[in-house]
Amino acid sequence: MYMLGLGIILALLKYLEIGPVAAWSWWWVLSPFALTILWWAWADSTGYTKRKAMEKMDERKQERIDKQKEAMGMRPRKPR
């Protein structure tokens, strides 16, 4: 995500001809977009994105369970 933001900033600087970026080749300015595409392709193909989403869901689920147990007066279990 940082590479995408960097690419947008560099493209704007190049387009508006601001600073030293104005003298750079468009290949250098647009390279963060290519790196972003490579990152997303790798993350999707290896299951990294899905694994992170599952971890986040599991964490939210456990927080809900702990909150309900606390409301009933039970102490939540500590993870082993």
Biotite code that builds the C-alpha atoms (Angstrom):
import biotite.structure as struc

atoms = struc.array([
    struc.Atom([0.000, 0.000, 0.000], chain_id="A", res_id=1, res_name="MET", atom_name="CA", element="C"),
    struc.Atom([2.918, 2.299, 0.694], chain_id="A", res_id=2, res_name="TYR", atom_name="CA", element="C"),
    struc.Atom([4.239, 1.694, -2.808], chain_id="A", res_id=3, res_name="MET", atom_name="CA", element="C"),
    struc.Atom([0.887, 2.711, -4.282], chain_id="A", res_id=4, res_name="LEU", atom_name="CA", element="C"),
    struc.Atom([0.926, 5.959, -2.305], chain_id="A", res_id=5, res_name="GLY", atom_name="CA", element="C"),
    struc.Atom([4.509, 6.627, -3.344], chain_id="A", res_id=6, res_name="LEU", atom_name="CA", element="C"),
    struc.Atom([3.589, 6.003, -6.980], chain_id="A", res_id=7, res_name="GLY", atom_name="CA", element="C"),
    struc.Atom([0.699, 8.461, -6.811], chain_id="A", res_id=8, res_name="ILE", atom_name="CA", element="C"),
    struc.Atom([2.870, 11.133, -5.215], chain_id="A", res_id=9, res_name="ILE", atom_name="CA", element="C"),
    struc.Atom([5.675, 10.649, -7.754], chain_id="A", res_id=10, res_name="LEU", atom_name="CA", element="C"),
    struc.Atom([3.223, 10.716, -10.670], chain_id="A", res_id=11, res_name="ALA", atom_name="CA", element="C"),
    struc.Atom([1.719, 13.974, -9.404], chain_id="A", res_id=12, res_name="LEU", atom_name="CA", element="C"),
    struc.Atom([5.157, 15.519, -8.906], chain_id="A", res_id=13, res_name="LEU", atom_name="CA", element="C"),
    struc.Atom([6.194, 14.474, -12.412], chain_id="A", res_id=14, res_name="LYS", atom_name="CA", element="C"),
    struc.Atom([2.937, 15.659, -13.999], chain_id="A", res_id=15, res_name="TYR", atom_name="CA", element="C"),
    struc.Atom([3.050, 19.019, -12.225], chain_id="A", res_id=16, res_name="LEU", atom_name="CA", element="C"),
    struc.Atom([6.817, 19.276, -12.874], chain_id="A", res_id=17, res_name="GLU", atom_name="CA", element="C"),
    struc.Atom([7.762, 19.880, -9.250], chain_id="A", res_id=18, res_name="ILE", atom_name="CA", element="C"),
    struc.Atom([11.250, 19.372, -7.861], chain_id="A", res_id=19, res_name="GLY", atom_name="CA", element="C"),
    struc.Atom([13.859, 16.937, -9.148], chain_id="A", res_id=20, res_name="PRO", atom_name="CA", element="C"),
    struc.Atom([11.152, 14.409, -10.062], chain_id="A", res_id=21, res_name="VAL", atom_name="CA", element="C"),
    struc.Atom([10.329, 16.530, -13.111], chain_id="A", res_id=22, res_name="ALA", atom_name="CA", element="C"),
    struc.Atom([13.657, 15.536, -14.687], chain_id="A", res_id=23, res_name="ALA", atom_name="CA", element="C"),
    struc.Atom([13.204, 11.806, -14.032], chain_id="A", res_id=24, res_name="TRP", atom_name="CA", element="C"),
    struc.Atom([12.151, 9.373, -16.697], chain_id="A", res_id=25, res_name="SER", atom_name="CA", element="C"),
    struc.Atom([8.532, 8.204, -16.611], chain_id="A", res_id=26, res_name="TRP", atom_name="CA", element="C"),
    struc.Atom([9.848, 4.658, -16.168], chain_id="A", res_id=27, res_name="TRP", atom_name="CA", element="C"),
    struc.Atom([11.260, 5.561, -12.760], chain_id="A", res_id=28, res_name="TRP", atom_name="CA", element="C"),
    struc.Atom([8.157, 7.480, -11.774], chain_id="A", res_id=29, res_name="VAL", atom_name="CA", element="C"),
    struc.Atom([5.799, 4.623, -12.679], chain_id="A", res_id=30, res_name="LEU", atom_name="CA", element="C"),
    struc.Atom([7.950, 1.817, -11.256], chain_id="A", res_id=31, res_name="SER", atom_name="CA", element="C"),
    struc.Atom([6.208, 1.870, -7.820], chain_id="A", res_id=32, res_name="PRO", atom_name="CA", element="C"),
    struc.Atom([2.972, 0.920, -9.601], chain_id="A", res_id=33, res_name="PHE", atom_name="CA", element="C"),
    struc.Atom([4.668, -2.117, -11.124], chain_id="A", res_id=34, res_name="ALA", atom_name="CA", element="C"),
    struc.Atom([6.049, -3.104, -7.722], chain_id="A", res_id=35, res_name="LEU", atom_name="CA", element="C"),
    struc.Atom([2.566, -2.737, -6.224], chain_id="A", res_id=36, res_name="THR", atom_name="CA", element="C"),
    struc.Atom([1.124, -5.060, -8.871], chain_id="A", res_id=37, res_name="ILE", atom_name="CA", element="C"),
    struc.Atom([3.875, -7.599, -8.191], chain_id="A", res_id=38, res_name="LEU", atom_name="CA", element="C"),
    struc.Atom([3.221, -7.418, -4.436], chain_id="A", res_id=39, res_name="TRP", atom_name="CA", element="C"),
    struc.Atom([-0.531, -7.956, -4.875], chain_id="A", res_id=40, res_name="TRP", atom_name="CA", element="C"),
    struc.Atom([0.035, -10.849, -7.261], chain_id="A", res_id=41, res_name="ALA", atom_name="CA", element="C"),
    struc.Atom([2.439, -12.510, -4.803], chain_id="A", res_id=42, res_name="TRP", atom_name="CA", element="C"),
    struc.Atom([0.168, -11.901, -1.801], chain_id="A", res_id=43, res_name="ALA", atom_name="CA", element="C"),
    struc.Atom([-2.842, -13.384, -3.585], chain_id="A", res_id=44, res_name="ASP", atom_name="CA", element="C"),
    struc.Atom([-1.003, -16.360, -5.029], chain_id="A", res_id=45, res_name="SER", atom_name="CA", element="C"),
    struc.Atom([0.608, -17.383, -1.725], chain_id="A", res_id=46, res_name="THR", atom_name="CA", element="C"),
    struc.Atom([-2.531, -16.912, 0.360], chain_id="A", res_id=47, res_name="GLY", atom_name="CA", element="C"),
    struc.Atom([-0.994, -14.120, 2.442], chain_id="A", res_id=48, res_name="TYR", atom_name="CA", element="C"),
    struc.Atom([-4.034, -11.861, 1.998], chain_id="A", res_id=49, res_name="THR", atom_name="CA", element="C"),
    struc.Atom([-6.520, -14.573, 2.939], chain_id="A", res_id=50, res_name="LYS", atom_name="CA", element="C"),
    struc.Atom([-4.450, -15.661, 5.938], chain_id="A", res_id=51, res_name="ARG", atom_name="CA", element="C"),
    struc.Atom([-4.296, -12.098, 7.290], chain_id="A", res_id=52, res_name="LYS", atom_name="CA", element="C"),
    struc.Atom([-8.055, -11.689, 6.822], chain_id="A", res_id=53, res_name="ALA", atom_name="CA", element="C"),
    struc.Atom([-8.698, -14.959, 8.682], chain_id="A", res_id=54, res_name="MET", atom_name="CA", element="C"),
    struc.Atom([-6.398, -13.912, 11.544], chain_id="A", res_id=55, res_name="GLU", atom_name="CA", element="C"),
    struc.Atom([-8.230, -10.605, 11.848], chain_id="A", res_id=56, res_name="LYS", atom_name="CA", element="C"),
    struc.Atom([-11.615, -12.359, 11.870], chain_id="A", res_id=57, res_name="MET", atom_name="CA", element="C"),
    struc.Atom([-10.450, -14.840, 14.506], chain_id="A", res_id=58, res_name="ASP", atom_name="CA", element="C"),
    struc.Atom([-9.143, -12.021, 16.669], chain_id="A", res_id=59, res_name="GLU", atom_name="CA", element="C"),
    struc.Atom([-12.441, -10.123, 16.444], chain_id="A", res_id=60, res_name="ARG", atom_name="CA", element="C"),
    struc.Atom([-14.367, -13.310, 17.232], chain_id="A", res_id=61, res_name="LYS", atom_name="CA", element="C"),
    struc.Atom([-12.253, -13.984, 20.327], chain_id="A", res_id=62, res_name="GLN", atom_name="CA", element="C"),
    struc.Atom([-12.692, -10.386, 21.490], chain_id="A", res_id=63, res_name="GLU", atom_name="CA", element="C"),
    struc.Atom([-16.494, -10.767, 21.194], chain_id="A", res_id=64, res_name="ARG", atom_name="CA", element="C"),
    struc.Atom([-16.392, -14.028, 23.151], chain_id="A", res_id=65, res_name="ILE", atom_name="CA", element="C"),
    struc.Atom([-14.226, -12.478, 25.875], chain_id="A", res_id=66, res_name="ASP", atom_name="CA", element="C"),
    struc.Atom([-16.528, -9.448, 26.087], chain_id="A", res_id=67, res_name="LYS", atom_name="CA", element="C"),
    struc.Atom([-19.604, -11.680, 26.472], chain_id="A", res_id=68, res_name="GLN", atom_name="CA", element="C"),
    struc.Atom([-17.921, -13.813, 29.133], chain_id="A", res_id=69, res_name="LYS", atom_name="CA", element="C"),
    struc.Atom([-16.903, -10.699, 31.012], chain_id="A", res_id=70, res_name="GLU", atom_name="CA", element="C"),
    struc.Atom([-20.496, -9.406, 30.860], chain_id="A", res_id=71, res_name="ALA", atom_name="CA", element="C"),
    struc.Atom([-21.710, -12.703, 32.357], chain_id="A", res_id=72, res_name="MET", atom_name="CA", element="C"),
    struc.Atom([-19.179, -12.406, 35.172], chain_id="A", res_id=73, res_name="GLY", atom_name="CA", element="C"),
    struc.Atom([-16.854, -15.093, 33.907], chain_id="A", res_id=74, res_name="MET", atom_name="CA", element="C"),
    struc.Atom([-13.188, -14.446, 33.422], chain_id="A", res_id=75, res_name="ARG", atom_name="CA", element="C"),
    struc.Atom([-11.950, -15.079, 29.870], chain_id="A", res_id=76, res_name="PRO", atom_name="CA", element="C"),
    struc.Atom([-9.400, -17.868, 29.466], chain_id="A", res_id=77, res_name="ARG", atom_name="CA", element="C"),
    struc.Atom([-5.829, -16.961, 28.875], chain_id="A", res_id=78, res_name="LYS", atom_name="CA", element="C"),
    struc.Atom([-4.378, -18.280, 25.596], chain_id="A", res_id=79, res_name="PRO", atom_name="CA", element="C"),
    struc.Atom([-2.085, -21.247, 26.063], chain_id="A", res_id=80, res_name="ARG", atom_name="CA", element="C"),
])
